[in-house]
Amino acid sequence: MTTTHHLLPRATPVSQGVDPESLRRLVAALDQVRDVHSLMVLRHGHVVAEAWWDPFAPGDPHRTFSVSKSVTATAVGMAVHEGLLGTGDRVVDLLPEDAPADPPEHLAAMTVRDLLTMTSGHGTDTMNFTLRNLRRPGSGWARDILASPMVHAPGTRFVYDTGATYLLSAILHRLTGQRLLDWLTPRLFEPLGIAGATWEQSPQGIDVGGYGLAVTTEDLAALGQLWLRRGRWGGRQLVPASWVDEMTAAQVDNGPDVKPDWEQGYGYQFWRCRHGAYRADGAFGQFVVVWPEHDAVVVLTSGTTETAAELDAIWDTLGRAFDWVPELGSPQPADATSFAPDDLAVLTPSGWEHGVLEDVVRGCWFVLDPEDDAEAAPSDTPLPWHAISVDRVDGDLAFRWVGAPGGAEHTVRCGLGRWVTGRAELDHGERVAVAGAAAWTGGHELTLRMIRCGTPFTLEVRLSFGGDAAGHRVEVAADQPVSFGRTALLRATGVGARREPPRQV
């Protein structure tokens, strides 16, 4: 866990004219949404409520996904103010090394504004096209995006396109000679007090722009307050006020949509909301909601598919909270801004600490035989588990696996009905912070949840044990509830009663 550093002043809700009971109802409503991670509410520039769902904590950075787009658009406005480019500039002129020598008509007409408003002329998200072509000789993200088929005249059709935001980052990279994170740090992040931000890069060393920024919840709140103040922070105008007005206004139509907060219009990498609000919006419930009418900012991080329910909770509980005035002589609530019950936590498996077969299978290694998956590519092995085992460590459950006979052994420690945080190589990548929780959800069934900390991604594993005179067996089902790809990651059966991991023969 990182050390908590407050960028923003704290104040009681009452002192800022906010109904404390409405804030409690908001936390309660969000607690009914599966896998909310954090909440922060600002009024008049003060934090009046904050809550973290265990195992998430105040100082932890969190992936923001497409909230990154709004930060990139803010950078574009700063670069426009410095005279580096204009919104009417042609993209092919700003990226001459990546544009074809003789661009087709639509590509030649594409401007910076078209990228900002997601009206580039492409018919689908070009980032998907780009990532499929990574191994093609001579490929590069900007080059591949500019080579993607265009089906509309630029400026005429809203199509949500992460590739468009990458082009904005690539343009700024070329004009400034710096990666976007480095260019923004002295101009934006340091004045706001944001330290330790990271940003994913393309193979060409360019910050992705459309996703990849990781910051804390309070960092997001500081950005929201900057946008609410129309680019002003303290006594400094960090971003031109006219640019903030422009990028948060409805520039293009983005409807119709079955979810009302997704059809209120789109600005420059910002979504308009109901009730005169606007938001930076990242996948799986990363939100910075700015509500000018009430001089308020609401920040959420999450790992959920119920994103519309999160916004509904804000409107339903806070709609009248900012008009509240305490009755004369009424008792005042405590000074704390935390509205989190002591047991507030991301969902853990519900069940028992012991199962009927636990003593029999504990410490056994089961060699897995995955079911055939006709849809999976040969390289698509999101869970490279060759054998698994469960055991006890100081009262917690230890889930172990090896990727191959004789391979390295990996362990995630899971609290029984509570979260325990450690480090593990959860998939093919580096060792990362992982929180685990488990419970016996049936006499023969063990359920585990493992969160990759700082992300919305949770691995849910159900182990169904059985056995007879011939030996023990297990059925494995592993799923990822939120994902940009497959959610069902593994279906396998396993047999064996080994007391040590399988070795190379």
N, C-alpha and C positions, 0 to 999 in steps of 0.2 A: 504494500500500500504506500502511496505517496503522501507527503505531508500536506495538510490542508492549508491553503493560503487564500485569505479573503481579498477579493478585488473590489467587492461592493459592500457598502454599509448595511448593517442589519437594523431593523426597527420592528416594533410590535405592529400587528395589523391595525389595531385601533388608532395608533398614532398616524397612520397613513390613510385612514378612512376606509378600511377594509373589514368586512364582517368575518370574524374568526371562525364562526360556525360554517360559513360557506367554504372556507379553506379546508376544514375538517371533512366536509362532505366531498370536496374534490379528491382528497387523498383516499377516502373510502371508495369513491366511484372508480378511481384508477386502480385500486387494489382488486377490483373485480375484473379488470382487463388482464389477460394472461401475459405475464412477463414484462411489466413496467419496471424500469431500473432506477430512475431518479426524476425528481420534480423540483423546480425552483420558480417561485412567483415573485415578481418585482412590482412595486407601486411607487411612483414618484422617485425612482432611482434607488429604492431601498429593498432589500430582500425581506419579505414579510412572511414567507413560508418556504420550507425546504424539506425534502424527504428523500431517503435512500432506501431501496429495497435490498436487504442482505442477499448476496455478498457484495453488492456495489457500495462504494464509499465516496465521500466528498472529493478527495484528491485524485481519484482515478481518472485517467484519460479514457475517452470512449470514442469509437469510430462514429463519424457523423454522416457518412455516405453523402447523399446529395445536398445536405446543408452546405457542403463544400462549394457547391455551385454559387450560392449567394455570396460567399466570401470571394470567389473568383470575380463575380460581377462587381463587387465593391472595389477590387483591385483595378478592374478595367476603368471604372470611373475616376480613380486616382490617377491612372496613367493618362486618361483623356485630359484631366485638369493640368497635368504636367506637359501637355502638348505632344505626347508620344504617338498618339493616334486619334482618330475620330470615329464616331459610330457609322459614318457613311463610307469609310474606307473599304476598298474591296479586299476580300480575304486572299485572293490570288496574288495581290501586290504585296501583302504583308508576309506571306509565306512562299516566296518565289521558288525556293529550292524544293518544295514539296508539291507545288502545283504543276499540272501538265503544261508542256510548252504551248499547246494550242487548246486552252480550256473550252469546253462546250458552253453554249450560251448561258444556261442556268448557273453553272459554276462561276463563270466570269462575272455574273451579276451579284453573287452572294456578298453581303456586307457584314461588318461587325455587328450591326444592329440585328441582322437576321440570326446570327449565332446567339445573341443575348436573348432573343424572344422565342427561341426554338422554332423558327420558321425558315430554316436553312434551305428547304426544298427537298430534303431527303424524306423518304417514305417510311423509314423505320430508324431505330437507334443504331447509328453507324458504329458505335463501340462494339456491338456484337459482331458486326462484319469484320472489324479490325482485329479482334481477338482471335477470330477463326483463321486469320491469315498471318499469324505471328511468325510462322516458320517459312513463309514464302520468301525466296531470295529477293533482296532489295526492298523488303517491306519496312515500313515505319508507320507509327500510328497516324501522324498527320497526313502522310502520303496516302495511306489506305483510306482514311476518312474522305479525303478530297477525291479519291477514285471511286467512292461508293456511288451507286446509281442515284440520280436525282429524278424525282417524279413530279415535282411541283415547281412552279416559279418561286424563287426566294421571296419571303415576306408575305406569302399568301395562305399558308396552312401550318397550324401548330402541330408539331410532332415532337414529342419529348425525346431528346437526343443527347445523351451524355457525350457523344463524340463532338458535338458542337462546343461544349464547354472545354473539352480538351484542346480544341483549336484556339480558343481564347487564351488558355494557359501557354500554348506553344507560341502564340503571337507575342505575348508579354515576355516570354523567355527570350525570344529573338531580339525584341526591341530594347530590353534592359540588360541583356547579357547575364542574367541571374535566374536561378530557379525562383518560382513564385513565392515560396516560403521565405527565402532569403531576402527577396525584394520587399515583401510585406513586413518583415520583422521590425525594422526600425521605424517604418511609416505607420504601422497599425498595431501590431501585436505588442511591442514594447510599451507604447503609450497607454494601451489598455491594461498592461500588467500581465499579459498572457505569456507564459514561459513554458518551454518544453513541448510546444506543438510539433507534430510530425505530419508529413504529407507523402503519400505513396507516389512513386515515379514510374514513368514508362521506361522501356528498355533504352530509350534515347536520353534518359536523364532529365526528362521534363515532368514537372509535377502534374498529376492527372487532372487536376482542376475540377472535374465533375464529381469526384469522390476522393476518398483517401485521407482527408484531414482528420486527425485525432486530437481532441482537446477535452478539457474537463467540462462538467455541467456549468460551473460558474464562469468559465471562459465563454461559453455560449451565451450565458446571461449578459455578460459584458458586451458582446457583439450586439445582442438584441437591444440593449440600452443605447448603444451608439446609433443604431438605426432609428430607434424611437426618437432620439435627440437630433435627428436629421444630420448625422455625421459629426456632431460636436461632442467632445470629451473634455470635461473640465473647462479650461479656458482656450482650448485649441479646436480648430475646425479640421479634423483629420480627413474627412470626406466632404466634398462640396454638397451643401444642402440640396441644391437643385438636382444633383445626381441621385441622392437618396429618394427624393420625391419621384423622380422619373423611373427609377428601377423598381420601386415598390407599388407603382400605379399599374392598373390593368392596361397593358399595351396591346394585347391580342386576345381574341376569344379562344378559350380552351374547352368549351362545352360542345355537346351535352355530356353529362356524366351522371351515373346513378347516385354518386356521392356528392352532395351539394357543395362541399368545400373544395371540390376539384373542378368546378365549372364557373368560378367567380371571376375568371380572367387571369392572365399570366403577365408578369412584368419582365424585368431583366433578371432571369434566374430566381425569381420570387413568385410564390403563389398567393393570389388574393383569397381571402376567407369571407365567410359571412360576417355580419355585424361590423363591417368596415375595418376588419383586421387584415393583416397579411402575415405570411410565414416563410421561413426557410424550412425545407422539408426533406428529410432523409429517409431512406428505406427502413421499414420495420419500426417506425415510430420515433424517429429523431426529429424533434420540432423546436423551432424558436418562433413562438407566436407573438407578434407585436400588435398591441391593441391601442392605437393612438387615442381613441375616444376616452379611454379610462387611464391613460398614462401608465400602461401596464405591459409587462412582458411575462410570458409563461414559457418555460423550457422543460422539455421532456427528453429522456433517453429511454429506449425500450428494445425489446426483441420480440415484437408481436406482429401479427397480421391484422389485428383489430384497430388499425390506425384511425379509422373514422370514429370509432367509439371513444377514443382518447379525445379527439376534438369535441365531440358531443358532450363529453364530461366537462370540458372547460366552459362551453357555452351554458350548459344547464346549471352548473353550480356557481359560476362567477358572474352570470348575467346581471344580477342585482347586487352582488357583493360590494361593488365599488360605490354604490349610492347609499350605503348603510351609515347611519349615524346613531351612536349609542344613546339610549334614553338617559336623561339627566338623573344622576344618582345610581345608575345601574352598576353592578360589580364589574370590574375590569379584569380581563384574563391575564394570565402570567405573561412575563416579558419574552419568553422563548419564541423563536420563529419556527422551531421544529414541530411539525404536526404529524410526526410518524409514531404510531404505536410501537411499543417495545418489540413486538413480534412481527413487524413489517418485513416481509421477505419475498423474494421470487419464489414461485411455486416449487415445493419439494414433493417427492413422491409420498403418498399417504398410505400408511399401512402399519406393519408391525416391525419390531426390531429383530425378531427371529422367525425363521421359517421351519417347516416340518423337516425339510431335507438339508438344512444348513450344516449340521454336524457331519453329514455324509459327504457333501460336495465341497466343503470348505478346504481350500488348499489344493484341490484337484485341478489338473490342466486338461482342458477339452480342446482337441484338435478339430478345427472347423472345416466343414465342407459347404462352401457357399452355393446357394441356388444359382442356376444359370439365369442371366439377365440379358435378354435379346436386345434391349435398348442400350446397353452399356457398351461404350467403346473399349477396346483392349486396354487403353491407358487409364480408363475411368475406374479407379479403385480408391474411392474416398476413405475407406476404412481398411487398411492393409493388415487385418488381423488373421494370423495363421492359427493361433491358439490363445485361449483366455482362461483366467482363473479368478476366483474370489476368495478372500481371506479376511481375517480380523487383525487390526492393528490398534492397540490401546482403546478398544471399544468401538472404533470406526471400522467401516468396511473398506478393504483395499481391492480395487478392480485392476487386474493386471492383464497384459497381453504381450505377445511377441509377433513380429511381422513375418518371420520365417524361422525354420528350424535353426537353432543356434544363434538366432538374432538377439538384439538387445531387448531387455525386458523393460517395459514401461508400466508405470503405476499411477492411478488417480485415486486419492484417498477421499472417501465419501462419508459424510456424517449421516447418521441414521435420524432422519427427520429434521436435519439442519445442514447448513452449508459449511464445508471445510475447504479452505483455499490452499493450493500448493502449486507445483509446476510440473508440467509433463509435455511430452511430444504427442499431442492429441491426434495428429494425422501425419502427413508427410513433412510437415514444416519443423521449425525450431521449437525448442522448449518454451512454453508460454505459461502464463498464470491461468490455472484452471480451478474452478470451484466444483465440488461434487457433493451430491446428496443421494441417499438411497433409502429404500424401505422394502420389506417383504410385502408385496401387494396381494399375495395369495399364499397358501401353504407351500406351494411348489414354485412360486413365481417371485423373482426379484426384479425390481425396477430401479434404474439409476438415471439421474440427470447430471450432466456435466456441462458447465458453462465455460466457454472460452472468454475469460474476463476481458472487459473493455470492448466487447462486441455484442451483437444481438444473437449470436449463434449458440445454440444449446443442442447437445447430443443426448437423445433419450434412448435408453437401451432396456429392453425387456428380455430377461433370461428365464425360460421355463424349463425346469429341471424334471427329470424322470429317471427311471432305472429299474433294473430287474437283476436276476441272477447272473446275467451275462455282462453286466456293467452299468455305468451311468451314462446319461445322455443330456444334452441341452439343446433347446431351440432358441435362436438368437434373432431378435428384430431390433435394428438400430435405425433411428429416424432423426432428421434435423427439421424441427417444426417450421423455421423460417430459412429460406434459401433462395439464391438466384438460379439454382438448378434443381437437381433431384432432392426430394425430401426423404424418400425411402433409400437409405444408404446401404443396408445389408440385411439379407435374410439367409440364415445358415443353420445347419445342424452340427452338433459336435458330439463326439463320443470319447470315452477314456477316463481313466482315474489316475493319471500320472501325478506324482508328487513333486515333479520338477519340470521346467519347460522342455519341450521337445528339442533334441539336439540333431545336428547334421550327421547323417550316416556316412 
